[in-house]
């Protein structure tokens, strides 16, 4: 029976942990501290202190919550029934009361909901974009060990031998080359190809303002650069985090370079 060990030393049956990963509170909460991910690896590459700080960050931040709303609208519209929508801004009493009752991850303003709906319409009206997503499984979790460390991921859309990842941007879609470089999306692409054992990773990009769409495929060089980043991230974790005197080592971390 296949098992996996999380960072706290607990051994899970693979079927059990994959089932629990469908729950966002487990995926972002427990596994946020007990498994690596593309996001945490990017923090590790920034610095060990950035990674430690990220462990205490709220996964229900406005940017993350809005991103999940867009993903729900495009990929899982049936789950929109679970959210609450209020009129006016986030400064209204109605919004604050709803957040207090349902949590910030589940409450959105009408303008946010409308924007997400327009993005969904733009995607599904486009024949080529829609064809990419048709017959795909959405929000599929995966977890594996890399060099002895549990690493998790959740595919936006998993098709036959490929993953389609939805990205929104405020920049013109033809500038996504630079966005991908700045945010090291190569790391995510390479990691997910490994986690899901697929040969292709495609970015489906939507401009939030104009609703322009773009499809970006990944070259071999892009994926190799991403895998190099994965390995560097794990090396940083091994050197600074997975040690008995981690706090002391991190306190003495200093970046050095030459100008």
Secondary structure as UniProt FT lines:
FT   STRAND          3..5
FT   TURN            7..8
FT   STRAND          11..13
FT   HELIX           14..20
FT   TURN            21..22
FT   HELIX           25..30
FT   HELIX           31..34
FT   HELIX           38..46
FT   HELIX           48..54
FT   TURN            55..56
FT   TURN            59..60
FT   HELIX           62..75
FT   HELIX           77..82
FT   STRAND          84..86
FT   TURN            90..91
FT   HELIX           93..102
FT   HELIX           104..106
FT   STRAND          107..109
FT   HELIX           110..125
FT   HELIX           127..133
FT   TURN            134..135
FT   STRAND          137..146
FT   TURN            147..148
FT   STRAND          149..159
FT   TURN            160..161
FT   STRAND          162..169
FT   HELIX           173..175
FT   HELIX           176..182
FT   TURN            183..184
FT   HELIX           185..196
FT   STRAND          200..207
FT   TURN            208..210
FT   STRAND          213..217
FT   HELIX           220..236
FT   HELIX           237..241
FT   TURN            244..245
FT   HELIX           246..251
//
